[in-house]
Amino acid sequence: MTDPNRRNPISHLTDRRTKASISRVVRKVEFPLKAAETPEGETPLPSNTGGNYETDWARRYASRLTRRVALSTIGKGVITYYANPTIRGLDRLHDLDGPAIFAANHQSHADTLLMLTSMPPPWKHKAFVGAAADYFFGNRTTAAISALFIGAIPIERTSINRNTIEKAVDLLRSGWSMVIYPEGGRSPDGWGQEFRPGAAFLAKQAGVPVVPVHIRGTFDILRKGHNWPKRSNATVNFGRPLEFAEEDNNRRFTRKLQAAVESLADETATGNWFAARQRSHSEDSPGIEGPDGAPWRRRWALSDKEGNRNDGQRRWPYV
């Protein structure tokens, strides 16, 4: 006699197959929204964010065309409205042939858009930006936007990531120019910060020159901690390209680069190229790091905009 509580093995097998099919369908639907599960005992795959974000697609034709159109229309319009930029020193790039690293002081998020719309062709049309991996590539949405619209690649600020370094060097060697901020982050109070040796290291490895650039006025447009810009005037001053000489090391070249940016800041503040060059030659240019002292003293010095006077006197450069 057949036990009525006993399940039909064929029916039981069919139920298992049905459940497995449903499970596979659910996993396929979830996959774009959720990372695939790692089999037990296997090492998880690295996350596609931060320094691991792959940006090769941003160098393809469709992405380059999208970026170029966006920068020449929306980007240019935004910068013209908010910054009304004055661009100086383009004649110093006359002998520059091939890719280069454009290294600038960093006051604001507005700096990158200002740089990408102020750089002369052909460098502006084949440029990428070294962006903080923890900030611009923290999730897939911001990573995709950064890679597409400013051509950014992730750069680790607190650790060494061989992949990101190799990516930057490979792009420089293949004809791309790089925008980088040697300070490693935006200014917290409007004054500059000591340069880090990243630009020097990349210049040596890739065998390309470094163009010092001083940006002035963007701290007033969008300072750190603010989420909405306000209108002001900005100046971008390009310096003569610097070559990594045989006697240089990373530290020495970094000091040379910072001194060049400080000379450009002095030139912009006083409006006197010859006097600024004399102070640079005697190593007497005012530093972009500002005066030593209490925060109120530094803020007071920063608010003194009499440096706009065209008298050639040595003074702290307003950034």
C-alpha positions in Angstrom: 0.0 0.0 0.0 1.4 3.5 -1.0 2.1 5.9 1.8 0.1 9.1 1.0 2.6 11.3 2.9 5.5 10.2 0.7 6.4 12.7 -2.0 6.7 11.7 -5.6 10.5 11.8 -6.4 9.8 13.1 -9.9 7.7 15.9 -8.5 10.3 16.7 -5.9 13.0 16.9 -8.6 10.8 19.2 -10.7 10.3 21.6 -7.7 14.0 21.8 -7.1 14.6 22.6 -10.8 11.9 25.2 -10.7 13.4 26.9 -7.6 16.9 26.8 -9.2 15.6 28.5 -12.4 13.8 31.2 -10.4 17.0 31.8 -8.4 19.1 32.2 -11.5 16.6 34.7 -12.9 16.6 36.7 -9.7 20.4 36.8 -9.7 20.5 38.0 -13.3 18.1 40.9 -12.5 20.1 41.8 -9.4 23.6 41.8 -11.0 23.7 45.3 -12.4 22.4 46.7 -9.1 24.3 44.5 -6.7 27.7 42.9 -6.9 27.8 39.2 -7.8 28.2 36.8 -4.9 31.7 35.3 -4.3 31.8 31.5 -4.2 32.7 30.1 -0.8 36.5 29.8 -0.3 37.3 32.3 -3.1 39.0 35.7 -2.7 36.5 38.5 -3.3 37.1 40.6 -6.4 38.3 44.2 -5.8 35.6 46.9 -5.8 35.3 48.9 -9.0 35.5 52.2 -7.1 38.3 54.3 -5.6 41.7 53.6 -7.0 40.5 50.4 -8.7 38.0 52.2 -11.0 38.7 51.5 -14.7 38.8 54.6 -16.9 39.9 53.3 -20.2 36.4 53.9 -21.7 36.8 57.6 -21.0 39.6 57.8 -23.6 37.5 56.3 -26.4 36.2 58.4 -29.3 32.6 58.8 -28.1 33.6 59.8 -24.5 36.3 62.2 -25.8 33.7 63.8 -28.2 31.2 64.1 -25.4 33.7 65.7 -23.1 35.0 68.1 -25.7 31.5 69.4 -26.5 30.5 69.7 -22.9 33.6 71.6 -21.9 33.4 74.0 -24.9 29.8 74.8 -24.3 28.5 74.3 -20.8 31.9 74.3 -19.1 33.1 77.4 -20.9 29.8 79.2 -20.1 29.9 78.4 -16.4 33.5 79.5 -16.1 32.9 82.7 -18.0 29.9 83.6 -15.8 31.4 82.8 -12.5 35.2 83.4 -13.0 35.5 85.8 -16.0 39.1 84.5 -16.3 42.2 86.3 -17.4 44.7 84.0 -19.0 48.4 84.9 -19.0 51.7 83.3 -20.0 50.5 81.4 -23.1 53.5 82.7 -25.0 55.7 80.8 -22.6 54.3 77.5 -24.0 55.5 78.4 -27.6 58.4 75.9 -27.5 56.4 73.2 -25.8 56.1 70.2 -28.1 54.3 67.1 -27.0 52.5 66.1 -23.8 53.2 67.8 -20.4 52.1 67.8 -16.8 50.3 71.0 -15.9 50.9 71.5 -12.2 48.9 74.2 -10.4 48.1 75.4 -6.9 44.7 74.2 -5.6 42.1 76.6 -4.1 38.8 75.3 -5.2 36.8 72.6 -7.1 36.5 75.4 -9.7 40.2 75.0 -10.5 39.8 71.9 -12.7 37.0 73.4 -14.9 39.0 76.6 -15.1 42.2 74.7 -16.1 40.5 72.5 -18.7 38.9 75.6 -20.4 42.0 77.8 -20.2 44.7 75.4 -21.5 45.5 76.1 -25.1 45.1 73.5 -27.8 46.3 70.9 -28.6 46.9 70.1 -24.9 43.3 70.9 -23.7 41.9 68.4 -26.3 43.9 65.5 -25.0 44.1 66.0 -21.2 43.3 64.0 -18.2 43.1 65.0 -14.5 44.6 63.3 -11.5 41.7 63.3 -9.1 41.5 62.1 -5.5 40.4 58.5 -5.5 38.6 58.7 -2.2 36.6 61.8 -3.2 35.8 61.7 -6.9 35.8 57.9 -7.2 34.0 57.0 -3.9 31.0 55.5 -5.7 30.2 54.4 -9.3 28.1 57.4 -10.0 30.6 60.1 -9.1 33.4 58.0 -10.7 31.6 57.8 -14.0 30.8 61.5 -14.0 34.4 62.4 -13.2 35.9 60.1 -15.8 33.5 61.3 -18.6 33.3 65.0 -18.1 36.8 66.0 -16.8 38.7 62.9 -18.0 39.8 62.1 -14.5 41.8 59.0 -13.3 41.9 58.1 -9.6 45.0 59.0 -7.7 45.5 57.7 -4.1 46.3 60.5 -1.6 47.1 58.4 1.4 48.8 55.3 0.0 50.7 54.1 -3.1 48.7 52.4 -5.8 50.9 50.9 -8.5 48.0 50.6 -10.9 47.1 54.3 -10.8 50.7 55.4 -11.1 51.2 53.1 -14.1 48.0 54.4 -15.7 49.2 58.0 -15.4 52.6 57.2 -16.8 51.2 55.2 -19.7 48.9 58.0 -20.7 51.7 60.6 -20.6 53.9 58.4 -22.7 51.1 57.9 -25.2 50.6 61.6 -25.8 48.1 62.7 -23.2 48.8 65.7 -20.9 47.9 65.7 -17.2 46.5 68.3 -14.9 47.6 67.7 -11.3 47.6 69.6 -8.0 50.9 68.9 -6.1 49.4 70.2 -2.8 47.3 67.0 -2.7 44.1 68.8 -1.7 42.3 72.1 -1.7 43.4 74.9 0.6 41.5 75.1 3.9 42.0 78.8 4.4 42.9 80.4 1.0 46.7 80.0 1.3 48.7 77.4 -0.5 50.2 74.3 1.0 53.6 72.6 0.6 53.9 70.7 -2.7 54.2 66.9 -2.6 56.6 65.1 -5.0 53.9 63.3 -7.1 54.3 65.6 -10.1 58.1 65.2 -10.0 57.9 61.4 -9.8 55.5 61.2 -12.8 57.6 63.7 -14.8 60.7 61.6 -14.3 59.0 58.3 -15.1 57.2 59.5 -18.2 60.0 61.8 -19.4 57.8 64.8 -19.9 58.1 68.5 -18.9 56.1 70.1 -16.1 54.3 73.4 -16.7 53.9 75.4 -13.5 50.6 77.2 -13.3 49.3 79.7 -10.7 45.5 80.1 -10.2 44.2 83.1 -8.4 40.7 84.0 -7.3 38.9 80.6 -7.3 38.9 80.5 -3.5 36.4 83.3 -3.6 34.3 81.5 -6.1 33.9 78.1 -4.4 35.9 77.7 -1.2 36.2 74.5 0.7 33.1 73.7 2.7 30.8 75.7 0.4 28.4 73.9 -2.0 27.4 76.8 -4.3 29.6 79.1 -6.2 29.5 82.9 -6.3 30.8 85.2 -9.0 34.4 86.6 -8.8 37.4 87.2 -11.0 40.1 84.6 -11.6 43.5 84.6 -13.3 45.4 81.7 -14.7 49.1 82.3 -15.3 51.2 79.7 -17.2 54.9 79.5 -16.6 57.8 78.1 -18.6 58.0 74.3 -18.8 60.5 72.7 -16.4 62.6 69.7 -17.4 63.6 67.0 -15.0 67.4 67.4 -15.1 70.0 64.6 -14.5 71.1 66.3 -11.2 67.5 66.6 -10.0 65.8 64.2 -7.6 62.1 64.3 -6.6 62.6 66.6 -3.7 64.8 69.1 -5.5 62.5 69.2 -8.5 59.4 69.7 -6.3 61.1 72.7 -4.6 61.9 74.1 -8.1 58.3 73.6 -9.1 56.9 75.3 -6.1 59.3 78.2 -6.5 58.2 78.7 -10.1 54.5 78.8 -9.0 55.4 81.3 -6.2 57.1 83.5 -8.8 54.0 83.4 -11.0 51.9 84.3 -7.9 54.2 87.2 -7.2 54.0 88.3 -10.9 50.1 88.2 -10.8 49.8 90.0 -7.5 52.1 92.9 -8.4 51.6 93.1 -12.2 55.4 93.6 -12.6 57.1 90.7 -14.4 60.6 92.1 -14.2 60.5 92.7 -10.4 59.0 89.3 -9.8 61.7 87.7 -11.8 64.4 89.5 -9.8 62.9 88.3 -6.6 62.7 84.8 -7.9 66.4 84.9 -9.0 67.4 86.0 -5.5 65.0 83.4 -3.9 63.0 86.2 -2.3 59.5 85.5 -3.8 56.7 85.6 -1.2 55.6 82.0 -0.5 52.1 80.7 -1.4 51.9 79.2 2.0 51.3 82.6 3.6 52.7 84.2 6.7 53.2 82.3 9.9 50.9 83.1 12.8 47.5 82.7 14.2 44.5 82.0 12.0 43.2 85.5 12.4 46.6 86.9 11.2 46.6 84.7 8.1 43.0 85.6 7.3 43.7 89.3 7.7 46.7 89.0 5.4 44.6 87.1 2.8 41.9 89.8 2.9 44.4 92.5 2.1 43.9 92.9 -1.7 46.1 95.9 -2.1 48.4 93.5 -3.9 46.5 94.5 -7.0 48.4 97.8 -7.1 50.8 98.0 -10.0 53.8 99.3 -7.9 56.0 96.2 -8.2 56.5 96.0 -4.4 57.1 92.6 -2.7 53.9 91.5 -1.0 52.0 88.3 -0.1 50.2 87.1 -3.3 46.5 87.1 -3.0 45.3 83.7 -4.2 
